[in-house]
Amino acid sequence: MTLTQRTSPRNPDAFPTFQLFVLAIVRLAEPIALTSIFPYAWALIKRFQVGDEDDASFYAGLLISAFSLAEALMGMYWGGLSDRVGRKPVLLLGCVGTMLSMIMVGFADNIWMALLGRTIGGLLNGNIGVIQTMVGEMVTKPEHEPRAFSIMPFVWSIGTIIGPMIGGLFADPHDSYPDLFPKGSLFERFPYLLPNLICAALLLVSIMLGYFLLEETHPDMKPRVLLPDDTFFSENTPLIETSDAMKRPAVDLRDENYGTMRSRDAAAASSASTWTAKEEKQPVSIFCKRIMAVIVSLSIFTYHSMTFDHLLPIFFEDERAPTTTVHAALNNLAGGAGGLARNSPFYSPGGLGLSLQAVGVIMAVQGVIALFMQAVVFPLAAECIGVYRLFLFLTVLHPVVYVIVPWLLYVPEPLLYPAIYGVLVVRNFFSILLYPLLLILIKEATPSSAVLGKVNGLAASAGAACRMVAPPIAGYLYAAGKRMDCTALAWYGSAVVAVIGAVQCFSVKRKREDEGKMPEDVGA
């Protein structure tokens, strides 16, 4: 039988707006779920009465990092599995795992059940690497890459607005809204169930949308929709395109024409495609120096960025030292008499003493700031400065972010909130701009699209491993510092790691010797 009807082909060179939109919706529920625990993790641990009260920051770090530990163990597996069975089923399974994790944490009445829930969610979640791979496979033109790779961090920023707000406003609803959630209700027994149920419902919506609307992006599993309208189809025509036929010339962000619309010589493009197809048939190692340098840089950034996210709500909610004590410390720093500890720039007693609801609102505003940085500042900065130079600039200056946070203790009460938002602007400028740059550099460093899923899986595992160790280490430093009136110890520890990243970033190189050469000339 001859097929006379076929689906209208999608222009492969057009920006994949709708599919990126659907992927963004699927992605959105995950940051909401993962960040909703930040405002109440410390309070949840104190409710479980694990260890001394001063150690609550350490155990809260363990609770948060349990997800990342399991994710790190399985990241490469899910990335490799997506190379074999497709991106979409692995992505949807990750959403199901996260939803199950939220429900278990909501019903947890001890730390072990909460840890189990977080661990199961991490074991089933490989979405970070899979989503990065899907974006890379959706985009075929280099001028589209900065916009495409900034969408998922942009979505994460939206999630960090909604997630902490849900966690802060709906945690312990019996205490906050006693008329709606009276004594004896389910939400009095499980005070942190409501925000988890809300997040689980959002995840369910994202799973349904992804299942019905999201298309598979794996080159070997995509339907034949990229062929011209006059392509002849018969009953013997395969419904799945082969990987060689789907390839495009490799993207090169270093090209002097990058970011401009240009036509390529047909013969050169054909030669490049042929070379790429032949090259991909050879075994490709993902553990080359160039890939590993970018992944190490991503890992260091992930570590100190995660310490910020973990420490910030704890520092905000921790009991504030008496105003007279802080004023005395300021006088001592200015040269007045006093004890040695208060003369030290490391003297930083307690936190800011804010309420759980206030912290939720502040973290939501932080998400708005991050959104502005992602949508407005990042495209302008990347265009004006360039991907690589902007990467070096942000990494080298990143330690400043962690040095300035402890000084909020000395800000007068009327100026506290403007100072907090000022610090958050500085932090998000560095953090939000740096992440998509690292994603672009990882894709550029990958030698073959055949191993893109595996490379992103490796990057996801490395990042998850750093997110695993960051919260408990930062929490331990905070608890130790609190005992010696030096909560700044944890922040300065993050600054030290950021300094290491500032040195290491210069090992990330961009190949320039091959620029402008045809494939057959390279290695001749």
N, C-alpha and C positions, 0 to 999 in steps of 0.2 A: 504494500500500500504506500502510495506517495503522499507525503504530508504537504498540504496546500496552505495550511494555516500555521503560524508560529508567533510567539510572543515578540512584540516590538522590541528591538535591541536598545539597550541603554548606551549612550555615548560614553566610551571608556575614558575620554579625556575631560568630561564634565566633572565638576566638583560634586561628590556624592552626598548632596545635602540631606535627602530624606533618610538614607541608611545611617548616616552619622547621627541624625536626629534620633532615630530609633535606638541606636547603640547608646547614645547619651542618656536616654530615658532608662534603659536597662542599667546603665552605670550609676545613675543618680541615686537609686535606692541604697546602694552599697555604702557610699560615704555617709549617708544619713544614719544607717544602722551602726556603722563602726565608730562614728564620732559622738553618737548620742550618749555613750557610756562615760565620756570624759568628765562631764560636770558632776556626776554622782558616784564615780568609781571610789573615790576616797571615802565618801559617806557610806557607801555600801560595805566596804571593808570594816569600817568602824561598827556597823550594825552587826556584822558577823563576829565581832569581838575576837579577832585573830591577833595574838601577840599584844604588845604594849601599844597604847594609843599613838605614841610617837613613831611607831613602825608602820602605821597605816599607809604611808606613802610608798613604802617598799612593797607591801603586799598588793596595793592597788596597781603598782607597776607589773607585778607578776600576773595579775588578772588580765591586764591589757595585753601583755606580751604573749600569753598562752596562745592566742589566735595567730600571732606572727610566727611563733615557734613551729606550730603545725603547718602553717603556710609555707615556711621555709623548707620543711622536709619534703613537701609535695609539689613545690613550684615547678621544678624541672620535669617531674612526671606529667603534670597536667599540660605543660607546654609541649612535650613530646607526644602525648596522647592527642592533642589538638592537631598535630601534624599528620596523624594517622586517621583519625575519625572525623575531623572537622572542628572548626572553632565554636560553632553555635551550641552543640550539645554540651561541651565542656563549660561554656559560659553560663548556660542555664542551670547546670548542676551546681556551679558555684553559688548562684543566687539561692537555690534551694537549701544548700548547706548553711548559708548565712542566715536565712529565715529560721531554720531549725535552731541555730545557735541563739538567736534572739529570744525565742520562746523558752528555751532551757534556762537562760540567764534570768529571765523575768520571773520564773517559778522557783528559782534557787533559794533555799533557806540556809545554805551553808556555803563556804568557799569552795568546797570540793565539787559540788554540783555546778557552780558557776564556772569553775575552771574547766570542767568536762564540756560544758556547753560551748565555751570559747574555743576549746581544742577541736571539737568536732567541726565547728564552723571553719576553722583554719585548714583542717585536713581536706575538706571538700571544696576549698576555694582556690582556684588558680586564675582568677579573673584578671588580675593586673597584667600578667604577661600575655594572656589571650586577647585582651582588649587592645593592648599596644600593637599586637600582631595584626588584628583585624583592621585597625586604622591604617597601618602601613600597607595592607593589601587592598584597601579601598581606594587609596590615593595613588594615581599613576603619573601625575605630573609634578615636577619638583617645585614649581611656584605655588602649588597648593599645600605643601607640607607644613610650613609654619602655622597656617590657619588650621589645618586638620589636627596637627599634634597639640595645638593649644586648646582644642575643644574639650578633651577629657579632663585635663587639669581645671578648665573652666567649670565643667560639670562638678568636679570634686569641690570646687569653691562654693558652688551653690549648695552642695550637700553639707558642707561645713557651716553654712548659715542655718539650714533647717535642722540638722542633727543635734547640735548642742542646744538649740532652742527647745526641741522636743524633750531632750534629756533634762534640761534645767527646769522647764515649766511643768512637766508632767510627772517628774519623780516625786514620790511620796505624796500623792494627791490627797490622801486623807488629812495630812497636815496643812497643805496649801489650800485645799477646797473642801473643808469639812462638810458643807451642806450638800455637795454633789456626791461625795464619797464618805458616807457616815461611818461611825465606829461599828466594827463587826463585819464590814464588807470585805470582799476578796482583796481589794487594793490596800486595806489596812494590814492584812497578813503578808501580802507581797507588795511592798511599797514601790518597787521599781518594775512592776509588771506592765503598767500602762504604757510607758514610753517604748518598751520592747514590743508590745502588741501593735502599737501604731507603726513602728518600723517594719514589723513582719508583714503587716497589711500592704505597705508600700512595696515591699519586695515581691509580694504575690502579684501585684499589678504589673511590675516590671517583668516578671516571668511570663505572664500572659501576653504582654505586648511583644516581648522578644520571640516567643514561640510562633506567633502568627505573622509578624511583620518583618522580623530581621532575616536577612538573607545570609547564606553561607558565603564566606570569603576565601576559603581554601582554594588555591588554583586548580587542584585536581578534582574538586567536588562542586565547582560552579556549573550551572547550566549554560548551554551554548547561546548566550544572549549578546555576545560581543561581536558576532559575525555580521557582515553586510546584509542588507535587506534582500539582495538577489541571490543569497547563498542557497544552493539546491539541497533539499532534504529528502531522504528516502527512508524506508524502514530499516536500512542498514546503517544509517547515520548514527554514530554514538551520541547519546544524550549528554555525556560528560566530556568536557574539553580536556585534552591532555595538557600536562603542565608546560611542555615546551611551547605549545601554541598560545599559551596565555601570557608568556613573558613579555616584558617591556624592557627597553634599555635601562641600565642601572641608573638610579638617581645620584647625581653628584652635586651636593650643596656648595662645593668649592668653585663650581664653574663661574666664570666671569659674567655669564649671561643669566645666572640664577635669579629667579624672581621676575623674568621678563617672558613675554609670549614670543616664541620663536619657532620657525619651521626647521626641520632637520633634513639633511640630504637623505633621500630614500635609500640609496645604496649603503651609506654609512650606518643608518639605523638597522637595515637588514643584517649587515655584517656584525654589528654589536649584539643583536638579538641572537644570531647564530652562535657567536662566541659565548654568550651568557648560557645558552642551552647546553653547549658542550662542556663548559666549565662546571655546570651544576651536576653533571653526571659523575664527576670525580668526587671522592670523599673530601668533605670540607670540615676542618677542625674549628670549633667555636672557641677554643682556648688559646687563641693567638694574642700577642702582646697588645695589639690595638684595642680589641674587644675587652680584654681584661682591665686595661687602664680606665676605660669609661665605666665599667661595672664597679671597679673599686671606688671611683669618684662618686658614683651614684650611691654606693653603700655608705660612704662616710657622710654624705649629705643626708641620707635617710636616717642615719643614727642621730645626728645632732638635731635634725628637724623634729624627730619623734620625741626627743627629750624635752623640747620646747612645748609640744602639744600635751605631754604628760604633766610637766611641772606647772604649767600656767594655771590651771584651775586649782591645784593644790596650794600654790603660792597665793592666789587670790582668796581662797576660803580659809586659810590658816589664820589663827588668832593674831590680831595685830598687837604689837607692843604698845605700852602706854606712850602717849604723846610726849610726856616729859622725858622719857628715856630716849626717844628718837632725837629730840631737840638737844639733849645732852651729848649724844653721839655726834651731832652736827657741830656743836661747839668744840668738841674734842678734835674733830677732823680739821677744824679751822685753827687749831693751835692752843686751845684751852687746856686746862689741867684735867686730869682724869686717869682712869685705869688704862692699862696697856691695850686691853681688848677693844675699848671704845675709841681709842686713838687709831685703830687699824682700819684700813679701807675695807677689810673683810668683815667688819662688824655689821651684822644684818639680822636683827632679832625678829623671828616670826614672819608672818605674811601680811596681807592687807585687810583681813577680817571682813570680806564681802559675803553676802548671802548666796545661797545656791541659785536662786532665781536671777540675781544680778550677774552672776558668772555666766549663766546660760545666755542672757541678753548680750553681754560683752563678747562672748564667743560667736554669737550670731552676727554681731556687727563686724567682728573680725572676718567672717565669711564674706560680708559685703565689700570690705576693703580688698580682700583677695580677689573677688569677682572683678572689681575695677582694675586691679593690677593685671589680671589675666586678659580682660577684654580690651583694655585701652592702652595700658603702658607696655605690655609685652610686644604686641605687633610693631609699635613705633620704635621701641628700643632695639628689637631684632633687625628691623629694616635699616635703622640709622647706624648701628654699631656693628652688626654682623653676629652670626651665631657663635662663632668661636671666641671672638674678643669679648662679647658680652658674658659668655660662660666664665672666662678667666676673671673678668672684673667682679662678677657677683661672688665667685668662690673665694677670691682673695680677701674681700672686705666682709665676708659673712661673720667672722668672729665678733664684730661690733654688736651684732644683734643680742648676743647673750651677755655681754658686759654691761649693757645699759639697763637690763631688767631689774636687778636688785636695787638700783637707785630710786625706784618708785617708792621705796619705804620712806624716803626723806622728802617726798613731795608734799607740800601743805595740802590739807584736806580739800579746800575749794578747787585746787588745781589737779586733784588726783585723776579724775576721769579724763580730762584732756590729755594728761600725761600718758595714761594707759593707752589711749587711742593713738597717740603719737608713736609710742613704742610699737604698737601693732602695725602701723603704716610702714615703719622701717623694716620690721620683720617680714611682712608680706612682700615688700618690694624685692628683697633678696630671695626669699624662699619660693614664691609663686613664679617668678621669672626664671629661676634656675631649673626647675623640674622639666618643663617641656624642652629646654635646650639639651638636657641629658638624654631625653627620648630621641631627639633628632640625631644626636651624636651616636647613639647606640644603633639606630637603623643604618646610618651612614657607614659605621664600622663593620656591619654584617656583610661577609663576602658573597653570600648567596641567599636568595629568597627561600630556597629550600630548607634552610635552617633558621629562618627568622623566628619561627615559633619557639625553637629550642633556645635561641639566644635570649629572647624576651623571657622565657621561662627561667633561664639561669639568672637574669637580672632580677626577676621577681623574687626568686629564692634568696639571692644575696640581700636584697632590700628587706625581705621579710625576716631574715636572720638578724639584721641590724635593728629592725623594729622590735624583735624579740628581746634583745639584750638591753636596749636603750631604757625602757621604763624602769625595770628593777634596779639598774645601776644608778640612774638618776634619782630614783626614789630612795635608795640607800644613802646616796650622798646628801640628799635633802634631810633625811632623818638624822644622819650623823652631824650635819651642819647645824641642825636645830638645837641639838644638845649643847653645842658650844656657841650659841647665838651667832651662827654664820650660815643662814639658809642660802646665802649667795654661793656657797661652796658648790652646789649642784650646777648653778648657772655658769660658774667659772670653769667647771669640768667640761661642760658642753663647748665653751669657748676654746678650750685646749684642743678638743677633737676637731673643731672647725679650723683651727690653725693648721693642724695636720692635713686637712683637706686642701687648704690654701697652698701648701707646699706640693701636695701630690697632683694637683690639677695640671701642673706643667708637664706631667708625663703623658697627658692625653694629647695625641698628635693628630693632625689632619694631613693625609698624604697629598703631596703636591707634585711629586715627580711624575705621576701618571696623568696629570691633567692635560687634556687636549690630545692625548695619544689614542689611536685606535687600538682595540684589543690585541690585534696581532702584533702591534709594536711593543706592547708591554711584555717585558721579560725576554725580548729578543736579544 
